[in-house]
Amino acid sequence: MPLTDTKIRTARPQDKPLRLFDGGGLYLEVSPSGGKWWRFKYRFDHKEKRLSFGVYPAVSLKEARAKKRRS
């Protein structure tokens, strides 16, 4: 199920990093200190790679999805 802005805003820090997946490799990582980063996980040459698209709310859900499509 894709992420919604409400689910993102109400996400609270846990003891370990929390990952809220949107689909297609895009997810929001909530750190134990409360920071929220957009990440994109993909594979290249049989190795897992990650890109950071920025910090929420500076980068909205719509902008993160657009960046994923351009990657």
C-alpha positions as CSV (number, residue, x, y, z in Angstrom):
1,M,0.0,0.0,0.0
2,P,1.5,3.4,-1.0
3,L,2.4,6.0,1.6
4,T,0.2,8.9,2.4
5,D,1.2,12.3,3.8
6,T,-0.8,11.6,6.9
7,K,1.1,8.4,7.6
8,I,4.4,10.2,7.1
9,R,3.5,13.1,9.4
10,T,2.4,10.7,12.2
11,A,5.4,8.4,12.0
12,R,7.2,8.4,15.3
13,P,10.9,7.4,16.0
14,Q,11.5,3.9,17.3
15,D,14.6,2.3,19.0
16,K,15.8,1.3,15.5
17,P,15.5,3.1,12.2
18,L,11.9,2.7,10.8
19,R,11.4,2.2,7.1
20,L,8.0,3.1,5.5
21,F,7.9,1.7,2.0
22,D,6.1,3.5,-0.8
23,G,6.9,1.0,-3.6
24,G,9.4,0.5,-6.4
25,G,12.3,0.9,-4.0
26,L,11.3,4.3,-2.5
27,Y,10.9,4.5,1.2
28,L,11.1,7.0,4.1
29,E,13.6,6.2,6.8
30,V,12.7,7.6,10.3
31,S,15.8,7.7,12.5
32,P,15.7,7.1,16.3
33,S,16.6,10.8,16.7
34,G,13.5,11.8,14.7
35,G,15.0,12.7,11.3
36,K,13.1,11.6,8.2
37,W,15.0,10.9,5.0
38,W,13.8,9.8,1.6
39,R,15.8,6.8,0.3
40,F,15.7,4.9,-3.0
41,K,17.0,1.3,-3.0
42,Y,18.1,-0.3,-6.3
43,R,20.4,-2.9,-7.7
44,F,23.3,-2.3,-10.0
45,D,25.8,-4.9,-11.2
46,H,24.2,-7.4,-8.7
47,K,24.9,-5.1,-5.8
48,E,22.4,-3.2,-3.7
49,K,22.7,0.6,-3.8
50,R,20.8,3.4,-2.1
51,L,20.2,7.0,-3.1
52,S,19.1,9.8,-0.7
53,F,16.5,12.2,-2.2
54,G,16.5,14.6,0.8
55,V,14.8,15.2,4.1
56,Y,11.1,15.3,4.7
57,P,9.3,17.8,4.8
58,A,11.7,19.8,2.6
59,V,11.2,17.1,-0.1
60,S,7.5,16.2,-0.2
61,L,6.1,12.7,-1.1
62,K,5.2,14.0,-4.6
63,E,8.7,15.3,-5.2
64,A,10.3,12.1,-3.9
65,R,8.2,10.0,-6.3
66,A,9.2,12.3,-9.2
67,K,12.9,11.9,-8.3
68,K,12.4,8.2,-8.3
69,R,11.0,8.2,-11.8
70,R,14.0,10.3,-13.1
71,S,16.5,7.9,-11.5
